[in-house]
């Protein structure tokens, strides 16, 4: 326990001795800090610009993809409409033929 107390007291004296040493020149510290700050600001601006460019490219890609999807959807819709129109026309023709056949069969039966 005595060794721990002696070590703590020695640490206090050492700290006091280092606290009294003269500080570094004041002129060089702000210049270094300002240079580091400027470097950090330039780096942040560059990262921001890069992120903006990436976001714009991503947006443009999404717009192109959306336009392609819209064009594809329009083409598919036109094909589906044409197919439905053709199918309906074919079904109507069958119904007309069936009606004509039934009418033709009913006419001779009515004549008898």
N, C-alpha and C positions, 0 to 999 in steps of 0.2 A: 504494500500500500504506500509505503514511504517513497518507493521508486516512482510510482505513478504521480504523486504530488510533486516530486522534484522535477519530473518530466514536464508537467503542466506549467510550473513556475519558469522553467528554462524556455518553454515555448512562448510564454508571455514576454520574457526579456527579448527573445529573438524577434518577435513581432514588433516590439517597440523599436528595436534597432532598425529594422527594415522600413518602418513607417517614417523615420526621420531622414531617409536618404533623399537627395534632391530629385525633383521630378524631371522628366525629359523636357527638352525645349518646347515651348508652347506653340511656336510657329509651325513646326513640322507636323504636329499632331492634327491640327485642323486641315492642313493640306492633304494629308493621307486620308483622313476621314472623308473629306470632300471628294477626293478621287475615287474612293471606294463607293461613296454614295452615287456619284455620277456613273460609275461602271454598273452599279446595280440598277439604276434608272434606265440606262441604255439597254441593258439585258432584258429588263421587264418590258420595255417598249418593243423590242425585237420579238419577244415571245408573244406579246399581244398581237402584233402585226401578223405573225405566223398563224396564230389561232384564228384570226379574222379571215385570212386567206383560205385556211382549211375549211372554215365554216361556210364561206361563200362557195367554194368548190363543191362541198357536200350538198348545199342547197341547189346549186345548178344541176348537179347530178340527179337529185330528187325530182327537179322540175322536168328534166329530160325523160326520166323514167316514168313520171306521171303522164307526160304527153304521149309517150309510147303506149302506156297502158290505156289511155283514153282512145287513141287511134285503134288499138287492138280491140278494145271493147266495142267501138263503133263498127268495125269490120265484122266482128262476131255477131253483133246485133243485126246488121244488114243481112248477113247470111241466114240467121235464124228467122228473120222476117220473111225472106224469100222462100225458105223451106216451108214455113207455116202457110204462106200464100199458095204455094204449089200443092201442098197437102190438102188444103181446104178446097182448092179448085178441083183436085182429083176426087175428093169425097163428094162434092156437089155434082160432078159429072156422073159418078156412080149412082147417086140418089136419083138424078134425072133419068138415067137409063133404067133403073129399077121401076120408077114411076111409069115410064113409057111402056115397059114390058108388062106391068100390071094393067095398065090401061088397054093395051092391045089384047090381052087375054080376056079382059072384062068386056070388051066391045063385041067379040063374036058370041060370047055367052049371052049377052043382052039381046043380040039379033035373033037368036033362036027362039 
